[in-house]
Amino acid sequence: MACKPTRRVGDAEFDLLCAAARPYPDLGRVRQLLDEGIDGDALLLLSAQHGVRSNLLRCLNDLSWVSAPPIVRQGLERFQRLHLLRTLSVSRELVTVATALFAAAIPFATFKGPILALQLYGDLALREYSDVDLIVPDVEMERAEQVLADMGYSNVQGDRAFRQAFLRHQRQYAFLRDDFDAAIDLHWGFTVDPLPFPLRSSEIWSRLAFVPLGGCEVPTLAGEELALLLAGHGTKEGWRNLGWVCDFAMLVEHVHDLDWARIHARARDNRSGDGVLLACVMAHTLLETAIPPALAGAIDRS
């Protein structure tokens, strides 16, 4: 007699998160899982670990919280209050730093964080983020560091000579300030040297988009460059966070003029073609996002 597979603790809760976090949430599946019974503590923990509490809250609110354990509603509403405050704080600081970099005539772009929330979700509060990520050309790194130092930021990884000798291969440094509870991650590349990545930093500077935030037009990545960045970041980090899959799925679903064959070709040129294919498979498997037709054959052959 065949044995039925044993359901692990958290399986139902993760399935619920996947149904809730899709670009178009599967409310019927969420309601079914809630009616069958889920562990509220496990659901809250998983949603925090995967950075999808905003997605889950919006979905359960659409269901009027029917069958949701009270502890889940209490936890998510508490998160929402704190998240809104943090969203305002991080966004305000991003505008302040951007203004200072503009004043110093330093080329830069931001990625992930609040700007990505606006680009993909249309709302600063509909995506979780903790730090401010900025990238500058390699030759501008020291000047950008000085701008941050003038604003009261310091680096806890050692002085500049130490960082250049032992940490430069990371292609990013983190800067902190006592009165701001997030880090400024200052990059001059997208991955640790010499690991491959679908997008070279040198490819972005002529194709930046500008997103309005707090009276400032903040430069960022969009279109093909954003697709390559999201695929590369998720693959580099082992796709251990469902929120990153959600970001890529939102891009696939809502940005309709992307040339996916060209995106894949560009990634292949940078020895990272499979990273784009993997991103599509992750979004399809976990969130039922349609595979771009231009990549279907390459995925079948991979």
Salt bridges, closest charged atoms under 4 A:
ASP11 OD1 - ARG8 NE 3.37
ASP26 OD2 - ARG22 NH1 3.26
ASP35 OD1 - ARG31 NE 3.34
GLU77 OE2 - ARG73 NE 2.99
GLU93 OE2 - ARG177 NH1 2.84
GLU128 OE1 - ARG53 NH2 2.77
ASP133 OD2 - LYS112 NZ 3.85
ASP133 OD1 - HIS187 NE2 2.82
ASP138 OD1 - ARG168 NH2 2.32
GLU140 OE1 - ARG143 NE 2.95
GLU142 OE1 - ARG160 NH1 3.80
GLU145 OE1 - ARG160 NE 3.48
GLU145 OE1 - ARG163 NH2 2.30
ASP179 OD1 - ARG177 NE 2.46
ASP181 OD2 - ARG86 NH1 2.89
ASP193 OD1 - ARG171 NH2 2.94
GLU224 OE2 - ARG262 NH2 2.38
GLU224 OE1 - ARG266 NH1 2.85
GLU225 OE2 - ARG207 NE 2.61
GLU225 OE2 - ARG266 NH1 2.75
GLU237 OE2 - LYS236 NZ 3.98
GLU237 OE1 - ARG240 NH1 2.89
ASP247 OD2 - ARG127 NH2 2.79
GLU288 OE2 - ARG22 NH2 3.45
